[in-house]
Amino acid sequence: MSFKFAVINPLLHNELRLKIMVALDSLESAGFVYLCEITDSTRGNLSVQIKTLQEAGYLEVSKSGLGRLSHTVCRITQKGREALRSYEQGLRHLFTEGVPLQEEEQQKEA
């Protein structure tokens, strides 16, 4: 059988990381507090997920200020945009292509 499911990026197949990426894809940049609010995330969890995306090269993170007055701003990178597009296409492929019937595959092999 030659059919295989599309590969789905496991890094983006996480609800919070996906929300972060989708938000930043539509914005030029976003502050940490704003991302925390729109994703309905805790600061700790958001911080971990941003770091994961940054380490993958999907986000650029800049910080200014000190301590409690610090301000963190996130931007999606070109690599991040490409990964998000690929993820979206993979999901669309899963839903539109489906799985071929066994009979059809067996006829192709014969």
C-alpha positions as MATLAB code, in Angstrom:
seq = 'MSFKFAVINPLLHNELRLKIMVALDSLESAGFVYLCEITDSTRGNLSVQIKTLQEAGYLEVSKSGLGRLSHTVCRITQKGREALRSYEQGLRHLFTEGVPLQEEEQQKEA';
ca = [
       0.000    0.000    0.000;
       1.493    3.353   -1.023;
      -0.762    5.722    0.972;
       0.756    7.611    3.905;
      -0.741   10.346    6.050;
       0.739   13.838    5.781;
       3.400   14.574    8.371;
       2.137   16.962   11.048;
       4.737   19.093   12.830;
       4.609   17.889   16.456;
       6.042   21.200   17.667;
       3.001   23.059   16.348;
       0.547   20.308   17.232;
       0.204   21.740   20.723;
      -2.742   23.995   21.469;
      -0.869   26.827   23.175;
       2.067   26.857   20.750;
      -0.373   26.871   17.839;
      -2.322   29.788   19.340;
       0.911   31.746   19.800;
       1.985   31.112   16.220;
      -1.418   31.970   14.717;
      -1.598   35.198   16.749;
       1.893   36.280   15.749;
       1.289   35.357   12.122;
      -1.438   37.995   11.942;
       0.414   40.632   13.989;
       3.759   42.290   13.398;
       4.646   41.650   17.041;
       2.967   41.066   20.382;
       3.896   41.636   23.981;
       4.061   38.824   26.498;
       1.134   40.152   28.558;
      -1.077   40.445   25.465;
      -0.214   36.880   24.391;
      -0.978   35.678   27.898;
      -4.415   37.311   27.744;
      -5.467   36.147   24.273;
      -4.250   32.581   24.747;
      -5.753   32.342   28.248;
      -2.473   30.919   29.478;
      -0.548   31.164   32.704;
       2.653   33.205   32.573;
       4.768   30.168   33.383;
       3.290   27.961   30.667;
       3.401   30.749   28.085;
       7.033   31.429   28.924;
       7.973   27.756   28.429;
       6.121   27.509   25.105;
       7.634   30.756   23.782;
      11.091   29.473   24.689;
      10.395   26.196   22.842;
       9.288   28.092   19.730;
      12.268   30.436   19.993;
      14.712   27.525   20.254;
      13.153   26.019   17.114;
      13.817   29.292   15.290;
      10.112   30.046   14.887;
      10.095   33.188   17.066;
      12.347   36.132   17.818;
      12.057   37.387   21.387;
      13.331   40.748   22.585;
      13.348   41.992   26.161;
      13.747   45.486   27.506;
      13.712   46.948   30.994;
      14.599   45.286   34.290;
      12.804   42.991   36.714;
       9.102   43.658   37.122;
       9.341   46.533   34.642;
      10.692   44.319   31.865;
       8.816   44.085   28.583;
       8.997   41.022   26.341;
       8.017   41.256   22.680;
       7.657   38.281   20.325;
       7.800   38.187   16.527;
       7.315   35.248   14.196;
      10.294   34.474   11.925;
      10.183   33.503    8.262;
      11.019   29.944    9.335;
       8.059   30.100   11.727;
       5.701   31.338    9.005;
       6.835   28.554    6.693;
       6.368   25.936    9.417;
       2.884   27.266   10.160;
       1.900   27.171    6.460;
       3.222   23.634    6.142;
       1.313   22.587    9.273;
      -1.897   24.113    7.884;
      -1.424   22.366    4.530;
      -0.781   19.054    6.283;
      -4.028   19.341    8.235;
      -5.969   20.332    5.114;
      -4.506   17.347    3.303;
      -5.613   15.007    6.095;
      -9.188   16.267    5.888;
      -9.508   16.554    2.126;
      -7.644   13.487    0.907;
      -8.844   10.977    3.478;
      -7.737    7.372    3.260;
      -8.212    5.453   -0.002;
     -10.462    2.428    0.088;
      -8.611   -0.857    0.270;
     -10.272   -2.097   -2.912;
      -8.988    0.923   -4.876;
      -5.446    0.411   -3.610;
      -5.538   -3.295   -4.344;
      -6.728   -2.601   -7.912;
      -3.857   -0.153   -8.434;
      -1.352   -2.778   -7.269;
      -2.762   -5.488   -9.589;
];
